[in-house]
């Protein structure tokens, strides 16, 4: 969401509100009557716990848990804040940004049916955000290019080192040999 509950005027204490909002805090005429009682930290934890339980659905024993999200870069000025929320509320988390040559992307999948200039701008913006965030968070993020997958398991060594996980080369080769069929 492009809404930051932390900055919401209606959640601020009376002293921290603007004069207009300060004058109606706690009054029935306050359109956000009672909102000052909301605990943003508890709200964030609750929402993210539901996400993990109901969306990620991890098995009882899991060493590494993750998800793929392709729209974070579309959150405009909230991109960095969203990434920081992930790092804050998911202890020991790491963020992996997967990039690909824009020249290759404009010819692939459903992108090939889109306006090429729009695709180039969209992906350039995404890559810029990924790079800027990674530059500030090198220990907690990684940028990996799709071309690494063409190298087989050798191309995944850096990723597994970053995750501090052991690379099972046979399993990696098996996974990398599968082709995505949703665009066939």
N, C-alpha and C positions, 0 to 999 in steps of 0.2 A: 504494500500500500504506500501511496505517496504522502500519507499522513503520519506525522510524528507525534505520538501521544505525549512525549516529553516536552514538546514545545507548545502544546495546546494551552491557550490562554485560560480556559475554564478549569484547568487542573492546578493552576498555580495557587500558592497560598495568597491570602488577602494582601499581604505586604508586597508580594511580587507581581501583582496584577496591575494593569493600566488603571488610571483613575476611574474610567467608566466601569470596568469590570469590578473594581474594588468596591464601588458603591452598591453593587447589587449582589455581591457574594453572600450566599446563604439565604437570600430572600426568595420567596416563591416566584417573584417576577424574573429571577435569574433564569434564562433559558436553559442553563446547564445546572439547575438546582441539584445539589448533592454530588456533583461531579468532583468537587474538591476532595471527596472522601476516597476517590479511586487511588489505588496504589499501582503506579505504572510498572514497577519491578515485578510485582505479583502477577499483574495482567500479562506481561511479556512471558514470564515463566510458564504460566498456565497455557497460553496460546501455543507456545513452542512444545510443551509437553504433549498437548493434544496432537500437534503435527507429527511428532515422533511416533506416538502410540497408534494413531489412526491412519496416517499417510505412509510413513516409512515402515511401520509394522515390523520392527526387528525381531528376529528369533531370540529365544532366551539367552543363548550364548552367542555373542558376536564380538569379534575383535575390532573390525573396522566397519563403520556404517557411513553411508553417504547417499547423496541424491544428485541427480542431474537437473539443472535449471537453466534454461536458455534465454530467459527474459530479464534477469537482474539488471543488465546494462540499460534496459529501457526505463528504469526508474528515475531518470533525469538526475536532478541534484541530490537525490537520496541514495544513489548507488553506493557511495563510500559508507554512509551511515548504515545501510542494509548489510554491507559486508562486515562492518564492525559489530553489528548486533549478532551476527552469526558467531563471530569470534568470542564475543562476550558470553553468550548464553549456551554455547556448545563447548564446554571445556575440552582442551586438547584438540580442537578442530584445526583443520587446514583447508585452505581454499585452492582449488586447482582450476585455472582458466585454460580451456582448450581453444586454440586458435588454428586457423588454416589459411593458406594463401588465398587472398581475396580473388585472384585470377582463377583459381580452381573452384572456389565457392560459387561464383557467378555462373558457372557451367554445370553445377551439380544439383541434384534433387529438385525440390520445388523452387529453389532460388532461380533456376534457369528460366522460369516463366515470369519472373518479376522484372521490374524496371532496373536495368543494370546500374545506372547512376545511383538509384536509391539503395540498392544492395551494397554498392561500394561505400557509400556514405555511412550507412547503418553499421557495417562491419568495421569500418575505420574508427567510428566513434566507440564501438565496443572495445576494439583492441587498444585504443588510447586509454580508456577507463581501466581496463585490465592491467596495462603496463604501469599506469600511475599508482594504482593500489598496490601492485606487487612491489614497486620501488620503495614504498613506505612500510611494507610488511613482508620483507624477504624471508623471514624465518617461518611465516605462517601462510604464505601463498607461493604458488608456482605457476608459471606460464609454460605450457607445453604445446608444441605444434603437432598437428595431425600427421605431418610427415614422419614423425617418430614411429608411428604404427607400421609404416612400410618397412621398417628395419627389423620387424619381428620383435622377439623378446629383448634383443639388444637395445632397442629403442625405448624400452620401459625401465631400464636400470635406474636412471635418474629419478623417475617418478616413485619407484619403490623405495629408493634411498630417502627421498623427501618424506615419504610416509613412515619411514623407519619400519618397513615390513620386508619380509623375505620374499623374493621373486621366485615363484615356481615356474620355471621356463617352459615346461611341458604344458602346463595349464594355460599359460599366457599364449603360447603358439596355437593351442586349440581355440581359444577365444578369438584371437586375431584372424584366424582362418575363416571365421563365419562372416558372411556378407549380410548387411541389412537388407531385409526384403520389403520393408514398408513403402519403398519408392520404386519397386520393380514394375 
